[in-house]
Amino acid sequence: MIFIAGVFPKTKILDQNPRQCPVCGLNKAYYKRIDHYLSLFFIPILRVKKGEPYIVCERCERTIHEFGPDFTHRTESDKLTCKDCGKLMDKNFKFCPHCGKRI
């Protein structure tokens, strides 16, 4: 009898509400966690290790540690309204991440 078993990582999205990425400006940053599971025949059976939650952007694949300390301290005063589409964006952007127009 042959068993195929091992410990494999599995990424879990903790919060479905996207946050704005300070690098690319799109609302693609999600809270995620990587848990490790004991798997038998590639089927997760038992969680062996629970990972730490982190924020990662789906588009540019940067984590919160790469964003720097400014990411967690964003306020509405750091935002600017686009003249064309009226949506909020970071005041340091040169182009609107929603409509693509130059600021």
ABEGO torsion letter per residue (X at the ends): XBBBBEBBBBBBBABABBBBBAAAGBBABBBBBBBBBBBBGGBBABBABBBBBBBBBAAAGBBAAAAEAAAAABBAAABBBBAAAGBBBBAABABBAAAGBBX
